[in-house]
């Protein structure tokens, strides 16, 4: 398998890959767009930092591509949507540069509090500006941290050591976690209002783009200090320029920008109360070695069939957890396939419900298994995997809802896949695992109890509940050379049709199915393929 290292990473990471027997490692630093397109055609994985752009065109041309690895945190140089649609895993290394970025953030905070940069420059120019360079203290000031992930947490720890009050806005932060970190959880507007210092540690998304804009600065105290070592564009640059000029923002420090390198004529240059660094967040020897080795190990593990670490566009599952989940994943895949063939077309929503012990598992991989099963067998579904299945389901206009129920059921674990068509028709199938061998079973179809193994080939029949139906099935299938491996029956209730599902060794030909459908007592006869 060919691994293309498109940007320079730690030599230790490259050496690690070269020592693996399975890989051909190609180092192609500084490649042009066309060179990248040519050299990536047969690549199984591509490793980048921030320089090389993995575009939609690169992904489309790399037909063997399985993974893209970013030695660092930000993945805005990778077309995530295109990668997801193609089933390509995108991974980053969020832990490797955590300390480096947190320390740089705090360096900016200190330099924005004490005029160290101007002091150094003026001393080099032969000046002695002691009286002009009055600063402030961090102690007892309020620091608002927007985004309390790995880096945000490390910044908060350092702020607490300086006796600062720390407040945090993060949609995913729980009260328990905030209490554990000794920070106060607040809403975004309150963070703006209370902050003496404000630092952002969030990814750049449509939700965080220009999060700190003119309206945000209007809410802040006069003399607030603002810092960004995360991603350019979270703080609106034009708004920050005006806030610095007006004195609303006393000082700011930036390591990242909307356009990098920062243009020579950018209005940021020349503002005395703004300190600029050229995207140095991960630029320490320790961080570069760490992220290089980490992404090399992660790429190798994925290509060799191991666990997936720090994936951006799919859940990461530990191999031990995967071993436990595997029987359930297979069951979910088969239930999804059965449900699609029952509903046939015009489905607007898929509702997946879990009961029993399985509710303690992560439902994301189980849900994706249902989606993969649903897509199995559809024309043109090549390359369906955990990465792109949700995207393809969404592109069909189907909404997926997941419920974990605490209701008591007759099984240790129970999974239901229920579909609703645009015409209002609802169909459902429930399944479970039986015994120590974890044998999969379908145990209910459209509210009718039945027990059948979801083998690769099933014949589903709905018929009038009267004598002779089983004989007709056996005769017609036998005459056409089809052996019934097993047959499960569900009696009709309150005038409904009876349900018969046969496990088959061979697939009936069209004539056999026509004969079954032509019988006036058989309302439906269809093949359901579960493989």
C-alpha positions as CSV (number, residue, x, y, z in Angstrom):
1,X,0.0,0.0,0.0
2,X,1.3,3.4,-1.0
3,X,1.5,6.2,1.6
4,X,2.1,9.6,0.2
5,X,3.7,12.0,2.7
6,X,2.9,15.4,1.0
7,X,4.2,17.7,3.7
8,X,7.2,17.4,6.0
9,X,6.6,15.6,9.3
10,X,9.0,14.4,11.9
11,X,11.6,12.0,10.4
12,X,10.7,9.6,13.2
13,X,7.2,9.3,11.7
14,X,8.4,8.7,8.2
15,X,11.0,6.1,9.5
16,X,8.2,4.3,11.4
17,X,6.2,3.9,8.1
18,X,9.2,2.8,6.1
19,X,9.9,0.0,8.6
20,X,6.4,-1.5,8.0
21,X,6.5,-4.4,5.5
22,X,3.1,-3.4,4.1
23,X,3.9,0.1,2.9
24,X,5.6,1.9,0.0
25,X,6.3,5.4,1.4
26,X,6.6,8.3,-1.1
27,X,7.9,11.7,0.2
28,X,6.7,14.4,-2.2
29,X,7.2,17.7,-0.4
30,X,6.2,20.9,-2.2
31,X,4.4,19.1,-5.1
32,X,2.4,21.3,-7.5
33,X,-1.3,20.7,-7.9
34,X,-0.8,18.6,-11.0
35,X,2.1,16.6,-9.4
36,X,-0.1,15.9,-6.4
37,X,-3.0,14.7,-8.7
38,X,-0.6,12.4,-10.6
39,X,1.3,10.9,-7.6
40,X,-1.8,10.3,-5.5
41,X,-3.8,8.2,-8.1
42,X,-2.7,4.9,-6.5
43,X,-2.2,6.1,-2.9
44,X,-3.9,4.3,-0.1
45,X,-3.2,7.2,2.3
46,X,-2.0,10.8,2.2
47,X,-0.3,12.6,5.1
48,X,-0.3,16.4,5.2
49,X,0.3,19.3,7.5
50,X,-1.2,22.7,6.6
51,X,0.5,23.4,3.3
52,X,-0.9,20.8,0.9
53,X,-4.6,21.0,0.0
54,X,-6.5,17.8,-0.4
55,X,-9.2,19.0,-2.7
56,X,-12.3,17.3,-4.2
57,X,-10.3,16.7,-7.4
58,X,-7.5,15.0,-5.5
59,X,-9.9,12.7,-3.7
60,X,-11.8,11.9,-6.9
61,X,-8.6,11.0,-8.7
62,X,-7.2,8.9,-5.8
63,X,-9.4,5.9,-6.4
64,X,-7.6,3.7,-3.8
65,X,-7.6,6.3,-1.1
66,X,-8.7,5.0,2.3
67,X,-7.4,7.7,4.7
68,X,-6.0,11.2,4.9
69,X,-4.0,12.1,8.0
70,X,-3.4,15.7,9.2
71,X,-0.3,16.1,11.4
72,X,-1.9,18.8,13.5
73,X,-5.4,19.8,14.5
74,X,-7.0,22.0,11.8
75,X,-8.3,20.2,8.8
76,X,-9.5,23.2,6.8
77,X,-7.0,22.3,4.0
78,X,-8.9,19.0,3.5
79,X,-12.3,18.8,1.7
80,X,-14.1,16.9,4.4
81,X,-17.4,16.6,2.5
82,X,-15.7,15.1,-0.6
83,X,-13.7,12.7,1.6
84,X,-16.8,11.6,3.4
85,X,-18.8,11.1,0.2
86,X,-15.9,9.0,-1.2
87,X,-15.7,6.9,2.1
88,X,-12.2,8.3,2.9
89,X,-11.4,8.6,6.6
90,X,-10.0,11.9,7.7
91,X,-7.9,11.9,10.9
92,X,-6.0,14.5,12.8
93,X,-3.7,14.7,15.9
94,X,-5.5,16.8,18.4
95,X,-3.3,15.9,21.3
96,X,0.2,16.4,19.9
97,X,0.3,20.2,19.9
98,X,-2.0,20.8,22.9
99,X,0.7,22.1,25.3
100,X,2.6,24.0,22.6
101,X,-0.6,25.9,21.6
102,X,-1.7,26.5,25.2
103,X,1.7,27.9,26.1
104,X,1.7,30.2,23.0
105,X,-1.8,31.4,23.9
106,X,-0.6,32.3,27.4
107,X,2.5,34.0,26.0
108,X,0.2,36.2,23.9
109,X,-1.9,36.9,27.0
110,X,1.2,38.0,29.0
111,X,2.5,40.1,26.1
112,X,-0.9,41.7,25.8
113,X,-0.8,42.5,29.5
114,X,2.7,43.8,29.8
115,X,4.2,45.7,26.8
116,X,7.1,43.3,26.5
117,X,7.3,43.3,22.7
118,X,7.5,47.1,22.5
119,X,10.0,47.1,25.4
120,X,12.3,44.7,23.5
121,X,12.0,46.6,20.3
122,X,12.6,50.0,21.8
123,X,15.6,48.8,23.7
124,X,17.1,47.5,20.5
125,X,16.5,50.9,19.0
126,X,18.5,52.5,21.9
127,X,15.4,53.9,23.8
128,X,14.5,53.8,27.4
129,X,10.7,53.9,27.6
130,X,10.2,52.8,31.1
131,X,7.5,55.4,32.0
132,X,5.5,54.8,28.8
133,X,5.3,51.1,29.1
134,X,2.9,50.6,32.0
135,X,1.1,47.2,32.0
136,X,-1.4,45.4,34.1
137,X,-1.7,42.1,36.0
138,X,-3.6,38.9,35.3
139,X,-4.5,38.2,38.9
140,X,-8.2,38.5,39.7
141,X,-9.1,39.2,36.1
142,X,-11.8,37.2,34.3
143,X,-10.7,35.0,31.4
144,X,-13.4,33.9,29.1
145,X,-12.4,30.7,27.2
146,X,-14.5,30.0,24.1
147,X,-14.1,26.2,23.6
148,X,-13.0,24.0,26.4
149,X,-11.4,21.2,24.5
150,X,-7.9,19.9,25.1
151,X,-6.2,23.3,24.5
152,X,-8.9,25.3,26.2
153,X,-8.5,23.2,29.3
154,X,-4.8,23.6,29.4
155,X,-5.1,27.4,29.0
156,X,-7.7,27.4,31.9
157,X,-5.3,25.5,34.1
158,X,-2.6,28.1,33.6
159,X,-5.0,30.9,34.1
160,X,-6.0,29.4,37.5
161,X,-2.3,29.3,38.5
162,X,-2.2,33.1,37.8
163,X,-5.3,33.5,40.1
164,X,-7.6,34.4,37.3
165,X,-11.3,33.7,37.4
166,X,-12.1,31.4,34.4
167,X,-15.5,31.3,32.7
168,X,-16.1,29.1,29.7
169,X,-18.5,28.8,26.8
170,X,-18.7,25.4,25.1
171,X,-21.9,23.8,23.8
172,X,-20.6,20.4,24.9
173,X,-19.4,21.3,28.3
174,X,-21.4,19.7,31.2
175,X,-21.8,21.3,34.6
176,X,-20.0,18.3,36.1
177,X,-17.0,18.8,33.9
178,X,-17.0,22.6,34.6
179,X,-17.0,21.9,38.3
180,X,-14.2,19.4,38.0
181,X,-12.1,22.0,36.2
182,X,-13.1,24.8,38.6
183,X,-14.5,27.0,35.9
184,X,-17.9,28.6,35.5
185,X,-20.0,27.5,32.5
186,X,-21.7,30.5,30.8
187,X,-23.6,31.2,27.6
188,X,-21.8,33.0,24.8
189,X,-23.3,36.4,25.4
190,X,-22.4,36.3,29.1
191,X,-18.9,35.4,28.2
192,X,-18.6,38.5,26.1
193,X,-20.1,40.7,28.9
194,X,-17.9,39.4,31.7
195,X,-14.6,39.0,30.0
196,X,-11.5,41.0,30.9
197,X,-9.6,38.6,28.7
198,X,-11.1,36.5,25.9
199,X,-9.4,33.6,24.1
200,X,-10.9,31.2,21.4
201,X,-10.1,27.5,21.1
202,X,-12.7,26.2,18.7
203,X,-12.6,24.8,15.2
204,X,-13.6,27.0,12.3
205,X,-17.1,26.0,11.2
206,X,-20.2,27.7,9.8
207,X,-21.3,28.1,13.4
208,X,-18.0,29.6,14.7
209,X,-17.2,31.8,11.6
210,X,-17.2,35.4,12.7
211,X,-18.4,34.4,16.2
212,X,-16.6,37.3,17.6
213,X,-17.9,40.2,15.5
214,X,-19.0,43.8,15.9
215,X,-22.0,42.9,18.0
216,X,-19.8,40.8,20.3
217,X,-17.4,43.6,20.8
218,X,-20.3,46.0,21.6
219,X,-21.2,43.7,24.5
220,X,-17.6,43.6,25.9
221,X,-16.1,45.8,28.5
222,X,-14.0,48.8,27.4
223,X,-10.3,47.7,27.5
224,X,-10.9,44.0,27.0
225,X,-8.0,41.9,25.7
226,X,-8.6,39.3,23.0
227,X,-6.5,36.4,21.7
228,X,-6.8,33.8,19.0
229,X,-4.3,30.9,18.5
230,X,-7.0,28.5,17.1
231,X,-8.3,29.3,13.6
232,X,-8.5,32.5,11.6
233,X,-12.0,33.7,10.9
234,X,-13.5,33.0,14.3
235,X,-12.7,36.6,15.3
236,X,-14.0,38.8,12.5
237,X,-10.8,40.7,11.4
238,X,-12.4,43.9,10.2
239,X,-14.3,44.2,13.5
240,X,-11.2,43.6,15.5
241,X,-9.3,46.3,13.6
242,X,-12.0,48.9,14.5
243,X,-12.1,47.7,18.1
244,X,-8.4,48.0,18.5
245,X,-8.3,51.5,16.9
246,X,-11.2,52.7,19.1
247,X,-9.6,51.4,22.3
248,X,-12.6,49.1,22.9
249,X,-9.9,46.3,22.8
250,X,-6.9,47.4,24.8
251,X,-4.6,44.7,23.3
252,X,-4.9,41.6,21.2
253,X,-2.7,38.8,20.1
254,X,-3.1,36.6,17.0
255,X,-1.4,33.6,15.7
256,X,-3.9,32.7,13.0
257,X,-5.6,34.6,10.1
258,X,-8.3,34.3,7.5
259,X,-5.6,34.4,4.8
260,X,-2.2,32.9,5.4
261,X,0.4,34.1,4.9
262,X,-1.0,37.4,6.2
263,X,-0.9,40.0,3.3
264,X,1.8,42.7,3.5
265,X,-0.8,45.4,3.3
266,X,-3.2,43.9,5.9
267,X,-4.6,46.5,8.3
268,X,-3.4,44.4,11.2
269,X,0.2,45.4,10.4
270,X,1.2,48.5,12.2
271,X,-1.3,48.4,15.0
272,X,0.7,49.0,18.2
273,X,-1.7,47.3,20.5
274,X,-1.7,44.1,18.4
275,X,0.9,41.4,18.6
276,X,1.2,39.0,15.6
277,X,2.9,35.7,15.2
278,X,3.0,33.6,12.0
279,X,1.0,30.6,13.0
280,X,3.4,29.2,15.5
281,X,0.9,27.3,17.6
282,X,2.5,23.9,16.9
283,X,6.0,25.1,16.2
284,X,7.9,23.5,19.0
285,X,10.3,20.6,18.5
286,X,8.3,18.5,20.9
287,X,5.0,19.1,19.2
288,X,6.3,18.5,15.7
289,X,7.8,15.2,16.7
290,X,4.7,14.2,18.6
291,X,2.2,14.9,15.8
292,X,4.4,13.4,13.1
293,X,4.8,10.1,15.0
294,X,1.1,10.1,16.1
295,X,-0.3,10.5,12.6
296,X,2.1,7.9,11.1
297,X,1.0,5.4,13.7
298,X,-2.6,6.2,13.2
299,X,-2.4,5.8,9.4
300,X,-0.5,2.5,9.7
301,X,-3.1,1.2,12.1
302,X,-6.0,2.0,9.8
303,X,-4.5,0.5,6.7
304,X,-3.6,-2.6,8.7
305,X,-7.2,-3.1,9.8
306,X,-6.7,-1.8,13.4
307,X,-8.5,0.9,15.4
308,X,-9.4,4.3,14.0
309,X,-8.0,7.2,16.0
310,X,-9.2,10.8,16.1
311,X,-11.4,10.4,12.9
312,X,-13.1,13.7,11.9
313,X,-15.8,12.1,9.8
314,X,-16.6,8.8,11.6
315,X,-16.7,7.3,15.1
316,X,-13.5,5.9,16.4
317,X,-13.9,2.4,17.8
318,X,-11.3,0.6,19.9
319,X,-10.6,-3.0,18.6
320,X,-11.8,-4.5,22.0
321,X,-15.0,-2.6,21.7
322,X,-15.4,-3.6,18.1
323,X,-15.0,-7.3,19.0
324,X,-17.9,-6.9,21.5
325,X,-20.0,-5.0,19.1
326,X,-19.4,-7.2,16.0
327,X,-22.5,-9.5,16.4
328,X,-24.7,-6.5,16.9
329,X,-23.2,-4.7,14.0
330,X,-23.9,-7.7,11.8
331,X,-27.5,-7.9,13.1
332,X,-28.0,-4.1,12.5
333,X,-26.7,-4.4,9.0
334,X,-29.2,-7.3,8.2
335,X,-32.1,-5.5,9.8
336,X,-31.3,-2.4,7.7
337,X,-31.3,-4.5,4.6
338,X,-34.5,-6.2,5.4
339,X,-36.2,-2.9,6.3
340,X,-35.4,-1.3,3.0
341,X,-36.7,-4.3,1.0
342,X,-39.9,-4.3,3.1
343,X,-40.4,-0.6,2.6
344,X,-39.3,-0.7,-1.1
345,X,-39.3,3.0,-1.9
346,X,-40.4,6.6,-1.0
347,X,-39.1,6.3,2.5
348,X,-38.9,9.6,4.3
349,X,-37.6,8.5,7.7
350,X,-35.8,5.6,9.4
351,X,-36.4,5.2,13.2
352,X,-33.9,3.0,15.1
353,X,-34.8,2.0,18.6
354,X,-32.6,0.1,21.1
355,X,-33.8,-1.8,24.2
356,X,-32.1,-3.7,27.0
357,X,-28.4,-4.0,27.6
358,X,-27.4,-2.6,24.2
359,X,-28.5,0.9,25.2
360,X,-25.2,1.1,27.2
361,X,-23.2,0.8,23.9
362,X,-22.3,3.7,21.7
363,X,-25.2,3.9,19.2
364,X,-23.3,5.6,16.4
365,X,-21.5,2.6,15.0
366,X,-24.8,0.5,15.3
367,X,-26.7,3.2,13.6
368,X,-24.2,3.3,10.8
369,X,-24.4,-0.4,10.4
370,X,-28.2,-0.1,9.9
371,X,-27.5,2.6,7.3
372,X,-25.0,0.4,5.5
373,X,-27.4,-2.5,5.4
374,X,-30.1,-0.2,4.1
375,X,-27.8,0.9,1.2
376,X,-26.6,-2.6,0.4
377,X,-27.9,-3.9,-2.9
378,X,-29.0,-0.5,-4.2
379,X,-27.7,0.0,-7.8
380,X,-24.5,2.1,-7.8
381,X,-23.7,1.6,-4.0
382,X,-20.1,0.6,-4.5
383,X,-17.8,1.7,-1.7
384,X,-20.4,2.0,1.0
385,X,-18.7,2.1,4.4
386,X,-19.0,3.7,7.9
387,X,-17.7,7.0,6.6
388,X,-20.1,7.7,3.8
389,X,-23.2,5.7,4.7
390,X,-24.9,8.6,6.7
391,X,-24.0,11.1,3.9
392,X,-25.6,8.8,1.2
393,X,-28.7,8.2,3.4
394,X,-29.1,12.0,3.8
395,X,-28.7,12.5,0.1
396,X,-31.7,10.3,-0.5
397,X,-33.8,12.7,1.6
398,X,-34.2,10.2,4.5
399,X,-34.1,11.4,8.1
400,X,-32.6,9.0,10.6
401,X,-33.8,9.1,14.3
402,X,-32.3,7.0,17.1
403,X,-34.0,6.2,20.4
404,X,-32.6,4.4,23.5
405,X,-35.6,3.0,25.4
406,X,-35.8,2.0,29.0
407,X,-39.0,0.1,28.5
408,X,-39.0,-3.6,29.6
409,X,-38.9,-6.1,26.7
410,X,-38.9,-9.9,26.4
411,X,-35.3,-10.0,25.3
412,X,-31.9,-9.0,26.9
413,X,-31.4,-6.7,23.9
414,X,-33.8,-5.7,21.1
415,X,-33.3,-3.5,18.0
416,X,-36.1,-2.2,15.9
417,X,-35.8,-0.5,12.5
418,X,-39.0,1.3,11.5
419,X,-39.6,3.1,8.3
420,X,-42.1,5.7,7.3
421,X,-42.9,6.2,3.6
422,X,-44.0,9.5,2.1
423,X,-47.5,8.1,1.7
424,X,-47.7,7.4,5.4
425,X,-47.1,3.6,5.3
426,X,-45.1,2.4,8.3
427,X,-43.1,-0.9,8.2
428,X,-40.9,-2.4,10.9
429,X,-38.6,-5.2,11.8
430,X,-37.2,-6.2,15.2
431,X,-34.2,-8.4,15.9
432,X,-32.1,-9.7,18.7
433,X,-29.2,-12.1,19.5
434,X,-30.0,-15.5,21.1
435,X,-27.8,-17.7,23.3
436,X,-24.1,-17.6,24.1
437,X,-23.3,-18.0,20.4
438,X,-25.0,-14.6,19.7
439,X,-27.1,-16.1,16.9
440,X,-29.1,-13.3,15.2
441,X,-32.8,-13.6,14.9
442,X,-35.6,-11.5,13.3
443,X,-38.3,-11.7,16.0
444,X,-41.0,-9.4,14.7
445,X,-42.1,-8.0,11.3
446,X,-44.8,-5.3,11.2
447,X,-46.0,-6.1,14.7
448,X,-46.3,-9.8,13.9
449,X,-44.2,-12.1,16.1
450,X,-42.0,-14.5,14.2
451,X,-38.6,-16.1,14.7
452,X,-36.3,-16.5,11.7
453,X,-32.6,-16.3,11.1
454,X,-31.7,-13.3,8.8
455,X,-29.7,-15.5,6.4
456,X,-28.6,-14.3,3.0
457,X,-31.7,-15.4,1.2
458,X,-35.2,-15.2,2.5
459,X,-38.7,-15.6,0.9
460,X,-41.3,-13.3,2.5
461,X,-44.9,-14.3,1.9
462,X,-48.1,-12.6,3.2
463,X,-51.1,-14.8,2.7
464,X,-54.7,-15.5,3.7
465,X,-54.6,-17.6,6.9
466,X,-56.2,-20.8,5.5
467,X,-55.2,-24.5,5.0
468,X,-53.1,-25.5,2.1
469,X,-50.8,-22.4,1.8
470,X,-47.7,-24.2,3.2
471,X,-48.3,-27.1,0.7
472,X,-48.5,-24.7,-2.2
473,X,-45.3,-23.0,-1.2
474,X,-43.5,-26.3,-0.9
475,X,-44.8,-27.6,-4.2
476,X,-44.1,-24.5,-6.3
477,X,-40.6,-24.1,-4.9
478,X,-39.8,-27.8,-5.1
479,X,-41.0,-28.0,-8.7
480,X,-38.5,-25.2,-9.5
481,X,-35.5,-26.8,-7.7
482,X,-35.6,-24.6,-4.6
483,X,-34.9,-26.2,-1.2
484,X,-36.5,-24.7,1.9
485,X,-33.9,-24.8,4.7
486,X,-36.3,-23.5,7.3
487,X,-39.8,-22.0,7.5
488,X,-41.3,-19.7,10.1
489,X,-45.0,-18.9,10.4
490,X,-46.9,-16.1,12.1
491,X,-50.7,-16.6,12.3
492,X,-53.1,-13.8,11.2
493,X,-54.6,-11.6,13.9
494,X,-57.9,-9.8,13.7
495,X,-58.3,-10.4,10.0
496,X,-54.7,-9.5,9.0
497,X,-52.7,-11.6,6.7
498,X,-50.5,-14.4,7.9
499,X,-46.8,-14.0,7.6
500,X,-44.5,-16.8,6.3
501,X,-40.7,-16.4,6.0
502,X,-38.7,-19.2,4.4
503,X,-34.9,-19.6,4.5
504,X,-33.8,-20.7,1.1
505,X,-30.8,-22.5,-0.3
506,X,-31.4,-21.3,-3.8
507,X,-33.1,-18.3,-5.3
508,X,-36.4,-19.0,-7.1
509,X,-36.6,-18.0,-10.7
510,X,-39.1,-15.4,-12.0
511,X,-41.6,-18.0,-13.0
512,X,-41.8,-19.5,-9.5
513,X,-42.4,-16.0,-8.0
514,X,-45.0,-15.3,-10.7
515,X,-46.8,-18.5,-9.8
516,X,-46.8,-17.6,-6.1
517,X,-48.1,-14.1,-6.7
518,X,-50.8,-15.4,-9.1
519,X,-52.3,-17.5,-6.3
520,X,-55.4,-15.6,-5.0
521,X,-54.6,-16.4,-1.4
522,X,-51.1,-15.0,-1.6
523,X,-51.0,-11.2,-1.4
524,X,-47.2,-10.8,-1.4
525,X,-44.2,-13.0,-2.3
526,X,-40.8,-11.4,-2.5
527,X,-37.2,-12.3,-2.1
528,X,-35.2,-10.5,0.7
529,X,-31.4,-10.6,0.3
530,X,-29.5,-10.0,3.5
531,X,-25.9,-10.6,2.5
